[in-house]
Amino acid sequence: MKLLALAFRYLWARPLATVLNLVLLTLGLASIAFVLLVTEQVNRSFQRDLAGIDVVVGAKGSPMQLILAGVFHIDVPPGNIKLADVQELAKHPQIAQVIPLSLGDSFRGFRIVGTTPDYVAHYKLSLEQGRLWSATMETVLGAQAAQGMGLKPGDSFVGGHGLGGGGKSHGDTPYQVAGVLAPCGCVADRLILTSTESVWHVHEEHPAGGKEEDHAEHEEDREVTMALLRYRTPLAAVSFRAT
């Protein structure tokens, strides 16, 4: 008791120093709590974006670059891969699902991603407005993308070359917004989703009166940027190897 009394008298005799120490202690504890909360949120976000994706297949380059570009969409992909190779992977008995991704364009800093409805189903995305794309050049906006772009179903926009914005505009091939996704707290919130065919349509030449054999040749030469793979069983990770 004498020790507590002496400590109290010491603090009472130096009120300014006592208040400063309490403020510093409070700020220190608040900073630690903030860092822990942010770390937990980031970890949850990463786990949510990576959930169900076993392999990212793409052009030769850094594996980390493939993951950052294909899953988190915060990097530039190393290149394209043949569509035929991706279709062959889909036939592999150890692969349960293949989701192709076609990147390369953006609008106001938001990436345009050509894919299939499997991408929407994989992340269990739901619509807040409108509907899912059903035709070429229709898009569905993530919640954050729709807010940042100021667009709604029925509006049109023109994408630009490059993933950072400011690239050459594809003015002759405008996209139309078909729907807006509900917020998911995942990477899809900041994406512009469309069909793979839409991305091909924007970047391919369309001469008038094209022949059917020219169209077939286009089909053989088509590419995608990468593909997200899901194994059929966990044991597939041991025996399956994408090259």
Beta strands, then each sheet from edge to edge (+ up, - down):
strand 1: 55-58
strand 2: 81-82
strand 3: 95-107
strand 4: 110-115
strand 5: 127-130
strand 6: 138-141
strand 7: 156-157
strand 8: 160-161
strand 9: 175-181
strand 10: 191-195
strand 11: 223-224
strand 12: 226-231
sheet 1: 1+ 12- 3+ 4- 10- 6+ 9+ 5-
sheet 2: 1+ 12- 3+ 8-
sheet 3: 1+ 12- 3+ 4- 10- 6+ 9+ 7-
sheet 4: 2+ 11-
end
